[in-house]
């Protein structure tokens, strides 16, 4: 999967998959030499996050107090797991970690931020990870003036105009939601109710974890995660679509994101992940 690369492969010689790695460590790269400052005009980078191997966004759950520890959303396949990716069926909850990231303000100035916990991460049914930072939203706003995106609690609609803004590549894309796909299969992973884009969002490796932003709003409605690179069927870098009746379709160049509204089914009133809730619709 074009967007499915992992920095861990560069770190661990025991990596299980021979799939594309990030072209460079985006946090270690030196400023303008490695920053691609094309395709940024008209895009608001406030709240976009740069990871070493992926993109992300500073998000706040609807109704969450600004005094709470801030949250960054990215893909599950962007998690740095020794040896490769999270397996199908694997879920991480409340896992202590230490990970450096960088946060954009409106002027594309970068500020260092640090994650101390993985609140939730999986590559099963969806491809998402939520990191908890060491600072609250208030503390971040006071030092950077950066406001978080609100993670929408409603399922998006077909034809919704979206922007995909990549912190890794410092660039943006514009398109719309083309349709929803019953299932996508790629290698060992299966994702459900995936979002397919119209032309215009020609995402590449490194855009993994970029938010799907409702155009013109401070609202995230999904997360970018993969594309069919060479037209193969259901292989790594080449996701295939599977319909409810089992028909399989694969087409080079199709690009996809995953739903995020269902995260709310697993949140407690104080915005903790509780997978034992009867309403919880995330893998456990």
JOSUL-V442723 format. One line per field, one symbol per residue. psi: psi as a letter, one per 20 degrees, with the letter a starting at -180 (. if undefined). Layout:
psi=???
This chain:
psi=pginrphhhhhpijpipmrprphrohhhqochhipnkqlipipoioiqqprhiaraqoqpqpipqiiqpqpppaqhiipnppicrprpipppplopropqrqpqahjkqpppqpqiqogppqjphanqqpppriqrhggghhhijpqqqpoqjqprqqjppqpopphgilrrqpbrogrqpgqppociqpqqlrpqqrqhmmqrphipiqqopppjrlppjapqhrqohjirojrpjmqqpprhjippppppiqqqrqqihihhijprhkkqpniiqhipjqq.
